């Protein structure tokens, strides 16, 4: 299956240019993780402090994908920001829970709830 990353600059909100929403679909593994990393590198270059990552369409995530998520968390934490994960299905949630990664991220059932949780500045 293919993997895609769609990035919305400013989370679609001109009042929040320091936030990015990334929507992932397909399988995130060793072969596709570089596409996610490239999108994240661009967000960092644009001074994004908060990343809202929508996993609703993600069907698989291996340890390489988990490493990319953890790297994103470290990168934005250095900017006093954070990573918010949205829409973890039962399969992805189980992987995150079994690896202990679930505790490292704020998770939200919907994109609307995650965007509402972003700080004002």
Secondary structure, 3 states (H helix, E strand, C coil): CCEEEEEEEHHHCCCCCCEEEEEEEEEECCCCHHHHHHHHHHHHHCCCCEEEEEEEEEEEECHHHHHHHHHHHHHHHCCCCEEEEECCCHHHHHHHHHHCHHHHCEEECCHHHHHHHCCCC
